[in-house]
């Protein structure tokens, strides 16, 4: 089950299967994808928070009942990965609104990658991050081998993926996987503060900035600078950019409306 509310221009997405450590079923995964796509397209939504109930943030994909098949057709696994885990991560990376992960507990497998794909990551002190795939004899999915080297470098990424050891919230922060660690009781409050601050910002400017940063990791300098110039051109047509310049000239604080 997934809970969803929109408050003060913030879309709150809460995984709510605490009895299963919020392991994702295919239906829940598809629901998440729809929510990110809707948030991206809804002008009333200006920030997104992903969190969960109970002791776990997300224990990964729910594999119960999904054991090895003896009649699998070649290409089935790749198709499932493309249409499932990869589509979920892509929905977060491509979301035109800033996405905050508020990690309240264990984030394992695709659950860890769900957090890493977000723009900002807050973690409760009790949170743990686990590249659990190797423990099951599996190759990481959900863009893990794409995200981790870009966040912490290839050697650190291999260490996490080869051994599958649990990473504490403090260690995740030290490595650069987490922006900030907070006491468990302050996680929701901090996430709300950050999200509502983003929701009062220049939404289109933030969206373009997100696109530039994400794309820069996969492009050469010339392409990155061309994209930057194009983003500047697009952004200067927005009402928020005009308000930013006007408020500066008038020596007052800006009032952005996400337009």
C-alpha positions in Angstrom: 0.0 0.0 0.0 1.2 3.5 -0.8 -0.1 6.6 0.9 -0.2 9.9 -1.0 -1.1 13.4 0.0 -0.2 16.9 -1.3 0.3 19.6 1.3 1.8 23.1 0.7 2.7 22.1 -2.8 4.7 19.1 -1.6 3.7 15.6 -2.8 4.2 13.1 0.1 4.6 9.5 -1.0 4.7 7.0 1.8 5.4 3.3 1.4 3.1 1.6 3.9 3.7 -2.1 4.1 5.6 -2.1 7.5 5.0 -5.9 8.0 7.0 -6.5 4.9 9.6 -3.8 5.5 8.0 -2.0 2.6 9.3 -4.5 0.0 7.8 -3.4 -3.4 5.4 -5.5 -5.3 5.1 -4.9 -9.0 1.8 -3.1 -8.5 3.3 -0.8 -5.9 6.3 -0.1 -8.1 4.0 0.9 -11.0 2.0 3.0 -8.6 5.2 4.8 -7.6 6.0 5.4 -11.2 2.6 7.0 -11.8 2.9 9.2 -8.8 6.3 10.6 -9.9 5.0 11.1 -13.4 2.0 12.9 -12.1 4.1 15.1 -9.8 6.3 16.0 -12.7 3.3 17.2 -14.7 1.3 18.9 -12.0 2.0 22.6 -11.7 0.6 22.6 -8.1 3.3 20.1 -7.0 6.7 21.8 -6.5 8.6 19.2 -4.5 8.3 15.5 -3.6 9.1 13.5 -0.5 9.5 9.7 -0.5 9.4 8.0 2.9 7.9 5.0 4.6 6.3 3.7 7.8 7.7 1.2 10.3 11.3 0.0 10.7 12.1 -0.2 7.0 12.3 2.3 4.2 12.2 -0.4 1.5 13.7 -3.9 1.7 13.8 -4.2 -2.0 11.6 -6.0 -4.5 9.1 -8.4 -3.0 10.5 -11.7 -4.3 8.0 -14.0 -2.5 6.4 -16.2 -5.1 8.9 -15.1 -7.7 11.5 -17.9 -7.6 13.4 -19.2 -10.6 11.2 -20.4 -13.5 12.0 -23.5 -15.5 10.1 -22.3 -18.6 11.6 -18.8 -18.8 12.0 -17.5 -22.4 15.3 -15.8 -23.3 14.8 -12.0 -22.9 12.2 -12.3 -20.2 14.5 -11.1 -17.3 15.9 -8.2 -19.3 12.3 -7.1 -20.2 11.1 -7.3 -16.6 14.1 -5.2 -15.4 13.6 -2.6 -18.1 9.9 -2.2 -17.5 10.2 -2.5 -13.7 13.1 -1.4 -11.6 14.8 0.7 -14.3 11.6 2.5 -15.2 11.1 3.4 -11.5 14.6 4.9 -11.1 14.2 6.7 -14.4 10.9 8.2 -13.2 12.7 9.8 -10.2 15.7 11.0 -12.2 13.4 12.5 -14.9 10.9 14.0 -12.4 10.8 17.8 -13.1 10.4 18.5 -9.4 13.1 18.1 -6.7 12.7 14.7 -4.9 13.8 14.2 -1.3 14.2 10.7 0.2 13.5 10.6 3.9 15.0 7.2 4.8 13.5 6.0 8.1 15.0 2.5 8.3 16.6 -0.2 6.2 17.0 0.5 2.5 18.1 -2.6 0.7 18.5 -3.5 -3.0 16.1 -1.5 -5.2 15.1 0.3 -1.9 18.6 1.7 -1.6 18.7 2.7 -5.3 15.3 4.4 -4.8 16.9 6.6 -2.3 20.1 7.2 -4.2 18.1 8.3 -7.3 16.5 11.1 -5.3 18.0 14.6 -5.5 18.5 14.9 -1.7 18.7 12.1 0.9 17.9 12.5 4.5 18.5 9.5 6.8 17.4 8.7 10.3 20.2 7.6 12.6 18.7 4.1 12.5 18.7 3.8 8.7 20.9 1.2 7.0 21.8 0.9 3.3 22.5 -2.6 1.9 23.6 -3.7 -1.6 21.9 -7.0 -0.9 22.1 -8.5 -4.4 25.3 -10.4 -3.9 23.8 -12.1 -0.9 21.3 -13.7 -3.2 23.7 -14.4 -6.0 22.2 -11.6 -8.1 23.5 -8.8 -10.2 22.4 -5.3 -9.0 19.4 -3.8 -10.8 17.5 -0.6 -10.6 20.5 1.3 -12.1 22.7 0.6 -9.1 25.9 0.1 -11.1 25.1 3.4 -12.8 24.2 5.5 -9.7 26.8 4.3 -7.2 30.0 4.9 -9.1 28.8 8.4 -10.0 28.0 9.1 -6.3 31.1 7.6 -4.6 33.5 6.4 -7.3 34.0 2.9 -8.7 36.2 1.4 -6.0 33.8 2.3 -3.2 30.9 1.2 -5.3 32.5 -2.2 -5.9 33.2 -2.7 -2.3 29.5 -2.2 -1.4 28.3 -4.4 -4.2 30.9 -7.2 -3.9 30.4 -7.7 -0.1 26.8 -6.6 0.5 27.6 -5.3 4.0 25.1 -3.1 5.8 26.2 0.6 5.7 25.2 2.7 8.6 23.6 6.1 8.1 26.7 7.8 9.4 28.9 5.9 7.0 26.6 6.6 4.1 26.8 10.3 5.0 30.6 10.1 5.2 30.8 8.5 1.7 28.5 11.1 0.2 25.4 8.9 -0.3 23.4 10.9 2.3 23.1 14.7 2.6 22.3 14.7 6.3 21.7 12.2 9.2 19.1 13.3 11.8 17.7 11.7 15.0 14.8 9.3 14.1 12.2 11.6 15.7 13.3 14.6 13.6 13.3 12.9 10.2 9.8 13.9 9.1 10.2 17.5 10.5 13.5 18.0 8.7 12.1 16.5 5.4 9.0 18.8 5.7 11.3 21.9 6.3 13.5 21.0 3.3 10.6 20.2 1.0 8.5 23.3 1.8 11.6 25.4 1.3 12.0 23.9 -2.1 8.3 24.3 -2.8 8.6 28.1 -2.4 11.6 28.2 -4.8 11.7 28.9 -8.5 10.4 25.5 -9.6 11.4 25.6 -13.3 14.9 26.9 -12.4 15.3 24.0 -10.1 14.1 21.5 -12.7 16.5 22.9 -15.3 19.3 22.8 -12.8 18.5 19.1 -11.9 18.6 18.2 -15.6 22.0 20.0 -16.1 23.6 18.2 -13.1 22.2 14.8 -14.0 23.2 15.1 -17.7 26.7 16.5 -16.9 27.8 13.2 -15.6 27.4 11.6 -19.0 28.5 14.3 -21.3 31.6 16.1 -22.4 32.4 19.7 -21.5 31.3 21.2 -24.7 27.9 19.5 -24.6 27.5 20.4 -21.0 28.2 24.1 -21.6 25.8 24.1 -24.6 23.1 22.6 -22.4 23.8 25.2 -19.8 23.4 28.1 -22.2 20.2 26.6 -23.5 18.8 26.2 -20.0 19.6 29.8 -19.3 17.8 30.9 -22.4 14.7 28.8 -21.5 14.7 29.9 -17.8 14.8 33.6 -18.6 11.4 33.3 -20.2 9.9 32.2 -16.8 7.9 34.5 -14.5 10.1 33.4 -11.6 13.3 34.5 -13.3 11.7 37.9 -14.0 10.6 38.1 -10.4 14.0 37.2 -9.2 15.6 40.0 -11.1 12.9 42.5 -10.2 13.1 41.7 -6.5 16.8 42.1 -6.6 16.5 45.5 -8.2 13.8 46.5 -5.7 15.8 45.2 -2.8 13.2 42.8 -1.5 12.8 39.1 -1.1 11.5 37.3 -4.2 8.0 35.6 -4.3 8.2 32.6 -6.6 5.1 30.9 -7.9 6.7 28.0 -9.9 5.9 29.6 -13.2 
